[in-house]
Structure formats: C-alpha cells, structure tokens
Amino acid sequence: MIAPTPKTAIVLGATGLIGNLLTHRLINSPFYEKVKVLVRKSLGWQHPRLQEIVFDFDHPNGLLTQADDIFCCLGTTMKKAGSKDAFRKVDYQYPLDVARSGLANGAQQLAIVTSMGADTNSTFFYNRVKGEVERDLTALHYPTLLIFRPSLLLGNRSETRFGERLAEGAMRLFDPLIPAKYKGVEAAKVANAMLTTTQEGLVGKHVFESDQLQRY
C-alpha cells in the first residue's frame, strides 16, 4: 500500500479553543508535512512543521493561502466584537475571503466550524450569520466542503466567558436529561472530527450536526 503524500494545511483561528487543539493534532498527523496558521498574534510555541504567519485579514495576501486543506475555526462573540458589523467581519467575511483565495490557489478541502442552528432565515443574528457563511461557502463549489455545527463547546478556554461557563456547568449537571442534539460537545471531539473526516476521501458538501460529533 502506497502511503499518502503529506499535505499542507492552513488553520484559521488557531488561538481559539478548537483551533488550538486542532493545530496540535495536525502537526502530529502523518498526513501533513506543513501546518500554516494565519494569526494576528503569535501562538507562543514552535514546531518544525508549524509555519506561523502574521496575517492581515482585512488586506489578505493571496499567496499566503496556498494549501491542500483549509480548516476554519474562526469565531468571536458579540461582546468581544463590539458591534454586528465587527462580528460579521470575523465570522463571515474573513472565512469567505480566505476560502475564496485558497480555492484559487488549489485548495481541495475546506472544513469549517459554524454552529448548531445555523440558518439564513433565523431571527437570531448569530445563527443567521453562520447560515450565510455556510451558504456562500457552498456557492464556491469546493471539491470537498465539511461543515461542523456543534452545540455549546466544552473545554478549557484561554479567556473567561462567564455566560458560557454558567451554561457549561448547567449542561454537565443536566446532561442525562438533554436530547443528544443539544448536549454540550467537547472541543476535542470537534477537532478530532475535523481531522478524521478530511482523511476519509469525502466528496461534495457534508454537514455534521452536534450529536454526530459526539462519536469522535
């Protein structure tokens, strides 16, 4: 059996909860010889396979988006963004810009974390933006598009989000009573799912709901 040719991956959102876990998995995977992380500030650690690129998302350099697979874990909150426009820029415009540029440079797979309830017709701004980015990424016609829609993410964050901490505690307390689709999901499982599914030879668009992510 011929071993697969190691590929190059790009990670957006490598400083976040899922992105950080995923980046560590990618650099230790035999499927990737180089992992490029597009960041605004340094990760604070190094690895021979890791290429850290300080990236201007508002004025992207297309030459820096060359890769086989693109993993998007970008996401913010309304509180941190400060406005709807700023939130939309991070959760919609930046992923779309890099995805479009990466496709033009030969990327074959795009894996992105959105959210449970993503829907272009949602009355909730957050879910509507997530639905819009899914819609417009689909329109790019990537050979493989993988969309992950987790419920509340569980895990150790680098920043404290009181509301999410409170919700996480409630999720764990009432876990046996919560339907599978709505249960909180460990960020590590989402990272595992992203790495695993990109190696399965899937073609076309595939959506993974939160209950499906519990298996990884």
N, C-alpha and C positions, 0 to 999 in steps of 0.2 A: 504493500500500500504506500502510495506516494504521499509524503507529508505536505500539508497545505503551505503555500508560500506566505510567510509572515507579512502582515499588512501594516498600514499606518492608520491610526485613529486620531480623531480630534474630539476633545471634550470641551463643551461649554458649561460653565457653572461648576468647575472643579473645586471651588472653595465651599460649596454648599454640602448639605447632608448626604444626598445621594451621589452627587458628583465626586466628592472626596472618596467615598467608598468604591465607586466605580473605577476611578483613576488607579487606585491601588490594585484592583483586580486586573485591569488591562495591562499594567506594566509587568504583572506576574503571569500573564497568559502567553502560551506558546504561539498564539495566533497573531500577535502584534510585535513588530520589531521596533516601532516608534509610537509614542503617545504624545501628541501635541495638545497642550492645554492653552486655551485662549483666555487670558486673565487680565484684570485691571491692576491687580497687586500680586506679589509673589506668594506661592503656596508655602514657602518656608522650608521646603525639603527638596532633595535631589535624588535622581536615579539615572543610571546610564541610558535607559530607554525613554526617559522623560524629556521633552522639549517644551520649556516654559516660554510662552510668547505673550509679552505685554501687548494687548490688542486694543485698538481704538474702535469700539463697536459703533460709534457714531460716524466714523470715516473708515470703514473696513478696507484693508488691503487684501484684495482677492488672491494674491499669490500665496498668502499665508494659510489659505483654506484648502490646500491640496491634501487629500487623504482618501482612503478607501471607504472608511466608515466614519460617520459623524454621530456623536452622542450629545444630545442637548438636555442638560439638567438645569437650565436657567430658570429662575423664578424669584419673585420678590413678593412683598405684601403691600397693601395699600398704605399702611402706616409707614413703612420704610421708604416706599417710593415717593410719598408725599402728595401725589395727585393721580388722577385717572390717566392723564397723558403719559406721565412718567412710568406708571405701571405698565401701560400698554407697550411702551417702547421696549421694556425689558422682556416681557412675556410674549410679545407678538413680533415686533419689528426686528429685534436682534436675531432671534432664531430663524426668521424668514430670510433675512439678509445673508446670513452665513450659509443657510441651506441652499439658497439660490446660487451663491458663489461657489460653494463646494461642488454642486452638481455640474456646473460649468467647467470645473477643474477635474472631473472624472469620478467623483464620489458615487458609490453604488448603493450604499445603505445609509438611512437616516433613522435613528432611534431617538424618540423624544418623550419626556415626561410631561404630561399635561395634568389632568385632574378628573376624578370621578365627577360626573355631572357636566362635563364639557359639552356645550350646546350653543350654537349660533343664535338660537331663539330664546335663550334663557333670560329671565328678568333680572338675574344676578349678573352684575358687571364682570366679576371674576370668571364665572363659568362661561359667559358669552365670549370673552377674550380667548379663553382656552379653546372654545369651539371654533373661533375664527382662525386661530393659528393652525388647528388641525385641517380645516377646510382648505386653507391656502397652501399648506404644505402638500396636501393631496394633489392639488392642481399642478404642482411642479412635476409630477409623474416620475418620482424616484423609482429605480428598479425594485427597491425594497424600502418600504416605509413602515416602521414599527412604532406604535403609539401605546404608551403606558398610562393608565388612568388610576392612580392609587387614591384610596380614601385618606384619612388622616395619617400622616407619616409618623412612625415611632422610631426613636433613636436619640443619640446624644448630639445635640446641636452645639455649634460653636458660639451661637448667640442665644440669649434667653428671650423666648416669646411667651409671655405669661398666659395668654389665652390658649395657645396651643399646648402648653404644659398642663393647664387645667383640663382641657379636653382629652389629652393623652391619659391623664390619671383616671378620668371617668371611663374612657374606653377600656382600660385594663380592668377596672373594677367590675364593669357590667359586661365584659366580653362574652360570657356564656349566653347572654340574652340578646346579643346583637346579631342580626342576619349577616351571613358571610360577606355579602357585597359591601356592607357598611362598616365592617370591622376595621380597626386601625391596622396598618401593614408596616412591618419593619422595613426601614430604608434599605437595609442589607438585602432583603428579598427583591426589592425593585432593582438594585444594582446587579444582583445575580441574574435576574430575568433579562435585563438588557444585554449582558454579556452572552448568556446562553443562547438566546433567540437569534442573535446576529451570526451565530455559527451554525445554524440549522438549515441554511440554504433556502430560506423562505423567499418567495417572490410576490411582489404586489404589496398591498396595504393590509396590515394586521393590527387589530386593536386588542389590547389586553386589559380587561377590567380588574378591579381591585381584588375580587375573590380569586381570580386566576393567578394573581401574583403571589398569593399565599403559598403556592406549591413550590416556589423556588428557594 
